[in-house]
Amino acid sequence: MVLKDTRVSQITNELTDRVALVTDQASFYSTFSEEYTDNQTNLAIITPENGKKICVRQVIIVTDASSGIVSLDFLTSGKKVARLYTSKENTLQVTDLHIGGDVNEPLSLNTTTGSEKVFIVVNYIQTE
């Protein structure tokens, strides 16, 4: 077997001749990252290609704000993806997610942190 995708490796057990494939799962993700310094209201930060869906796999949010909320949502379907309540915490990291929006539905950002910096990273895939 010849593997042409560099994100996939083959391991062969020499005793049994069984083959396993090893993948670098994160290499299949697309990444969005941006810093904001003012409030955002229903800002579409990731929009899928026409006819596709966004599936969020990881979210990282960091802020220096001491009050306010940072929210990531699929607004049309009402799916909540992430919340950071800045009066309690200043960093949120959530991994191993599988939260998908509807077809053509963007992932939206809302913040009430004022002029305090908010940095967001979202790893995602597009699906049919």
Secondary structure, DSSP 8 states (H G I E B T S, - for coil): -----TTEEEEE-TTT--EEEEE-GGGG-EEEEEEESS--SSEEEE---TT-EEEEEEEEEEE--SS-EEEEEETTTTEEEEEEETTT-SEEEE-S--EE--TT--EEEEE--TTS-EEEEEEEEEE-
